[in-house]
Amino acid sequence: MKNTIPRIKFFVVMLILWFLLNFNFELTTIIFGITISFFVSLFAYEILHDEHGFKYRGIKLYRLIFYMFILFFEIFKSAIIFTMNLFKREYVPTIFKIVLDLDDPVKVAIVANSITLTPGTITIDIVENTIIVMVLAKPNTPHEELEKPIREKFEKLLMIKEKTS
């Protein structure tokens, strides 16, 4: 079996991820974790790696961590604003399309999931780089005003081109 060391590293990462997600160290969890991590690393390695290493090089880890901090802040801030707006009862569900300037489908999916995680907004559909969003907004709010926070807070952070090394 070629690439033994990278496969073992991939197995260890999958096993660590298993334990972080389960946070349970009972014997059955350990056995399932080892078994599932083995099969995932066995079958998914060829899909995720080529002769140059990991195939996807779209987002650096430090940028993703920074994005997660911004996302958590936006979720917290939106939860407070959403709660206050519920009591005002002047907001209605509004559906709009936003065409992102992102070409990478992974980055588009990250923005779409970020929209859904933020209180008061839901991603309805994704077609290539177009996202259909439902948001609670004041009646007759212009779509450009609804797009602005998504573009400034989520898309902008993922737009910066990464250097290939």
LINRA-V54396 format. One record per helix or strand. SS is the DSSP state (~ for helix, > for strand). FROM is the first residue (numbers start at 1). LEN is the number of residues. If there is no record, write none. Layout:
ss = <SS	SS>
from = <FROM	FROM>
len = <LEN	LEN>
This chain:
ss = <~	~	>	>	~	>	~	>	>	~>
from = <4	27	49	53	61	91	105	121	130	143>
len = <19	22	2	2	28	9	13	7	9	17>
